[in-house]
Amino acid sequence: MAIQQKSRQSGIRRKFSLLSLFEAMATPHALDRYLELVDPMTTVRDLRAEVTDVHRSTADTVTLTLRPTHQWRGFEAGQFVQVGVVIDGVRHTRCYSPACSQYRADGLIELTVKAHPEGLVSRYLHANAQVGLVVSLSQADGVFHLPTPRPESVLLISGGSGITPVLSMLRSLLDEGYSGDLTFLHYAYSEKDVSYRAELEQIAAEHDRVRIVLAYTDQTSGGDLHGFFGTEHLNAVAPWFAEARTFLCGPPGLMRSVRGVYDDLGLADRLHFEEFAAPAPTADADADGDVNFSGSDVVATNSGKTLLEQAEDAGLTPSYGCRMGICFTCTSVKTSGCTRNVKTGETDTEPHKKIQICVSVPVGDVEIEI
Ligand SMILES: Cc1cc2nc3c(=O)[nH]c(=O)nc-3n(C[C@H](O)[C@H](O)[C@H](O)COP(=O)(O)OP(=O)(O)OC[C@H]3O[C@@H](n4cnc5c(N)ncnc54)[C@H](O)[C@@H]3O)c2cc1C
């Protein structure tokens, strides 16, 4: 046994030193840059995925099934991945939460993307994604997932495209044979806007202990509930919610209402949530100084907005992913000056420091390599 293990390890070491040799020969480009010319799904280090199925269940969403390359390490229901696509020669990266069970046997990943009316990547995927498209992929990340061991009762609340991470939780709990109280409460304008409606109805029919509740805000017939979220909805569909763990993802209005109710009831620590979009930023009214975008030879008066917004206002197009300090796509080097992180309130005066420009506002003069 020990001999077998030793020879396996030396085999792996040989493989990696050969790879390093090939990579050194391929310099200045990584080996994957050459391999992608032959087959973009043959990669040594890069994690990528090929679209193997495209499905449109509602007018403004597209569901993509992805086959990841061998580097994929799987995910926990609720987490997100970063997907990169090339549009007009530029790679853009956005976060998407797998909607499938974390136990999916074929190893494929399912994403459902809602096309935002002015959105770049979501509209591109909605209009252009087809079988064979290869996208770049990150490993899964994020702290929005079910705790282990599982809680005795679980309430899942979603709205619109926020269905994806909580549907993944629902599907995963069903695969685990979860036997606690489980309610899935989903808000949509009307029944035609519910992705996965047929599957949700089937789950309701097949599982006595699982309660699927569809709430319509613009439709007064059909469905189970009507109107916006309120405590009466909670009491009607999960009267045990105060003892449960609640997982929430949806549009800002729904998030605000649910968080408000849980705060008022002193249950904030029982509520776990994921936001898809950052709340509208408020510019610092006392802002002063200039922002020097040194990589572009542009100097702008500090408006008090985030450095990402100030760069965009100045006509620059830095890369970004989540716009809320999660994904690090926008990280840039601040050469000098002081910045404040709008999420933590911390200020930073260290020169030549990498900062996330989507959550950093300048405090006085700042020079940044954009
Ligand atoms: C952790 C995480 C998980 C996510 N999972 C999913 C998912 O499973 N499915 C999904 O469809 N989206 C998901 N998103 C949102 C997704 O990452 C993109 O923000 C969304 O697809 C819009 O990107 P875009 O390039 O089309 O828009 P952009 O070109 O980046 O933005 C264009 C305009 O749309 C606005 N906008 C951007 N994002 C949103 C948003 N989410 N809601 C409302 N307005 C917005 C911007 O303010 C801007 O005005 C997730 C986001 C995060 C942070």
Ligand as a Chemical Component Dictionary entry (heavy atoms), coordinates in Angstrom:
data_LIG
# 
_chem_comp.id                   LIG 
_chem_comp.type                 NON-POLYMER 
_chem_comp.pdbx_formal_charge   0 
_chem_comp.three_letter_code    LIG 
# 
loop_
_chem_comp_atom.comp_id 
_chem_comp_atom.atom_id 
_chem_comp_atom.alt_atom_id 
_chem_comp_atom.type_symbol 
_chem_comp_atom.charge 
_chem_comp_atom.model_Cartn_x 
_chem_comp_atom.model_Cartn_y 
_chem_comp_atom.model_Cartn_z 
_chem_comp_atom.pdbx_ordinal 
LIG C1  C1  C 0 -23.540 36.518 -5.290  1  
LIG C2  C2  C 0 -24.333 36.847 -6.513  2  
LIG C3  C3  C 0 -25.068 35.853 -7.158  3  
LIG C4  C4  C 0 -25.834 36.147 -8.281  4  
LIG N1  N1  N 0 -26.568 35.155 -8.869  5  
LIG C5  C5  C 0 -27.374 35.457 -9.920  6  
LIG C6  C6  C 0 -28.202 34.455 -10.533 7  
LIG O1  O1  O 0 -28.191 33.283 -10.152 8  
LIG N2  N2  N 0 -28.989 34.830 -11.566 9  
LIG C7  C7  C 0 -29.015 36.131 -12.052 10 
LIG O2  O2  O 0 -29.751 36.413 -13.003 11 
LIG N3  N3  N 0 -28.223 37.088 -11.495 12 
LIG C8  C8  C 0 -27.409 36.775 -10.466 13 
LIG N4  N4  N 0 -26.607 37.754 -9.930  14 
LIG C9  C9  C 0 -26.545 39.083 -10.584 15 
LIG C10 C10 C 0 -25.489 39.041 -11.701 16 
LIG O3  O3  O 0 -24.199 38.871 -11.157 17 
LIG C11 C11 C 0 -25.434 40.338 -12.516 18 
LIG O4  O4  O 0 -25.357 41.435 -11.645 19 
LIG C12 C12 C 0 -26.634 40.488 -13.433 20 
LIG O5  O5  O 0 -26.698 39.394 -14.335 21 
LIG C13 C13 C 0 -26.533 41.803 -14.230 22 
LIG O6  O6  O 0 -25.338 41.810 -14.929 23 
LIG P1  P1  P 0 -25.221 42.636 -16.299 24 
LIG O7  O7  O 0 -23.827 42.536 -16.806 25 
LIG O8  O8  O 0 -26.299 42.189 -17.222 26 
LIG O9  O9  O 0 -25.567 44.102 -15.828 27 
LIG P2  P2  P 0 -24.531 45.339 -15.777 28 
LIG O10 O10 O 0 -24.158 45.687 -17.168 29 
LIG O11 O11 O 0 -23.454 45.010 -14.819 30 
LIG O12 O12 O 0 -25.456 46.455 -15.153 31 
LIG C14 C14 C 0 -26.342 47.209 -15.967 32 
LIG C15 C15 C 0 -27.407 47.881 -15.113 33 
LIG O13 O13 O 0 -28.181 46.907 -14.416 34 
LIG C16 C16 C 0 -28.153 47.178 -13.023 35 
LIG N5  N5  N 0 -28.027 45.876 -12.369 36 
LIG C17 C17 C 0 -26.947 45.078 -12.344 37 
LIG N6  N6  N 0 -27.190 43.956 -11.636 38 
LIG C18 C18 C 0 -28.455 44.047 -11.215 39 
LIG C19 C19 C 0 -29.280 43.197 -10.437 40 
LIG N7  N7  N 0 -28.848 42.010 -9.963  41 
LIG N8  N8  N 0 -30.553 43.631 -10.188 42 
LIG C20 C20 C 0 -31.006 44.809 -10.656 43 
LIG N9  N9  N 0 -30.271 45.648 -11.413 44 
LIG C21 C21 C 0 -29.011 45.284 -11.674 45 
LIG C22 C22 C 0 -26.919 48.012 -12.784 46 
LIG O14 O14 O 0 -27.072 48.854 -11.664 47 
LIG C23 C23 C 0 -26.833 48.789 -14.065 48 
LIG O15 O15 O 0 -27.654 49.915 -14.001 49 
LIG C24 C24 C 0 -25.839 37.464 -8.803  50 
LIG C25 C25 C 0 -25.080 38.465 -8.173  51 
LIG C26 C26 C 0 -24.341 38.164 -7.053  52 
LIG C27 C27 C 0 -23.531 39.268 -6.403  53 
# 
loop_
_chem_comp_bond.comp_id 
_chem_comp_bond.atom_id_1 
_chem_comp_bond.atom_id_2 
_chem_comp_bond.value_order 
_chem_comp_bond.pdbx_ordinal 
LIG C1  C2  SING 1  
LIG C2  C3  SING 2  
LIG C2  C26 DOUB 3  
LIG C3  C4  DOUB 4  
LIG C4  N1  SING 5  
LIG C4  C24 SING 6  
LIG N1  C5  DOUB 7  
LIG C5  C6  SING 8  
LIG C5  C8  SING 9  
LIG C6  O1  DOUB 10 
LIG C6  N2  SING 11 
LIG N2  C7  SING 12 
LIG C7  O2  DOUB 13 
LIG C7  N3  SING 14 
LIG N3  C8  DOUB 15 
LIG C8  N4  SING 16 
LIG N4  C9  SING 17 
LIG N4  C24 SING 18 
LIG C9  C10 SING 19 
LIG C10 O3  SING 20 
LIG C10 C11 SING 21 
LIG C11 O4  SING 22 
LIG C11 C12 SING 23 
LIG C12 O5  SING 24 
LIG C12 C13 SING 25 
LIG C13 O6  SING 26 
LIG O6  P1  SING 27 
LIG P1  O7  DOUB 28 
LIG P1  O8  SING 29 
LIG P1  O9  SING 30 
LIG O9  P2  SING 31 
LIG P2  O10 DOUB 32 
LIG P2  O11 SING 33 
LIG P2  O12 SING 34 
LIG O12 C14 SING 35 
LIG C14 C15 SING 36 
LIG C15 O13 SING 37 
LIG C15 C23 SING 38 
LIG O13 C16 SING 39 
LIG C16 N5  SING 40 
LIG C16 C22 SING 41 
LIG N5  C17 SING 42 
LIG N5  C21 SING 43 
LIG C17 N6  DOUB 44 
LIG N6  C18 SING 45 
LIG C18 C19 SING 46 
LIG C18 C21 DOUB 47 
LIG C19 N7  SING 48 
LIG C19 N8  DOUB 49 
LIG N8  C20 SING 50 
LIG C20 N9  DOUB 51 
LIG N9  C21 SING 52 
LIG C22 O14 SING 53 
LIG C22 C23 SING 54 
LIG C23 O15 SING 55 
LIG C24 C25 DOUB 56 
LIG C25 C26 SING 57 
LIG C26 C27 SING 58 
# 
